[in-house]
Amino acid sequence: MGKASSSKKVARAARAGGRSSGTRQRNLLFPGAIAAIVIAGTGLIAWAANDRKTDTSVAPIAFEDHWHAAVAIDICGEVQAPTPEFESPAGIHTHGDGVIHIHPFSDAGAGDNATLGVYLEGAGIELTDDSLSIGEQTWTEGEQDCDGEAAELVVAQWADVTDEESNPALITENFGDIRFRDDGEGYTIALRPEDDDDVPRPETAANLQELGAVDSGELTTTTAGDGASTTGTDVDTTGGSTDEGSTDTDTTGDTTATTGG
């Protein structure tokens, strides 16, 4: 009896020990799984927050930035007429002045979405890696040449088009993906001989700042006489006043008298 009783006790102790070990393992796995879930969730939240920040902080920012870029289309050395005025819900458009006006109205024209492709789509211009179509006219690499020389489509991009000493980047593909990255850029879409790297900058580069100021509502009016001028908004050149002060302008004399701000 004593031996049998002792054997049973040992057996029960062994079984109890096994159950205890299994329980301890399960107890350790549970908090580990919870910790992994928490870490993964935190990572997803951080990624989503960073993604949202990227969407809203990459310039040009909707309803905040107002940029201007000079633009031209050059076919074998012949500059084409400026693209006619059009509006765009994305906020990337032109007034028919040889300038791309970039002031996004939505995410469709902001950040990474502010591209040459958005402008071209609004203008009704089709530009692929090997063809350019404006209205009913199409130019295609391999079908058109420039004075007998094989022609190539490129987009010349100036980071600062007003810097006459700067050279453009010559882009030969994926034109629609070209991003607007800053105010004061310049773009010439050109069909030119393959070995010719001399792409002219847009003519509007010379007065880009003035054209941009007009679009921003900062008008400059030069009166008759000896060149007196008034800068402001809604200028009354008949002897009235501006909305932002009292400016009396003599349009037939030699002076401009200004009172107020």
Summary of the structure (lengths in Angstrom):
residues: 261
radius of gyration: 34.0
end to end distance: 114.7
largest distance: 133.8
contacts: 734
relative contact order: 0.11
helix: 33%
strand: 28%
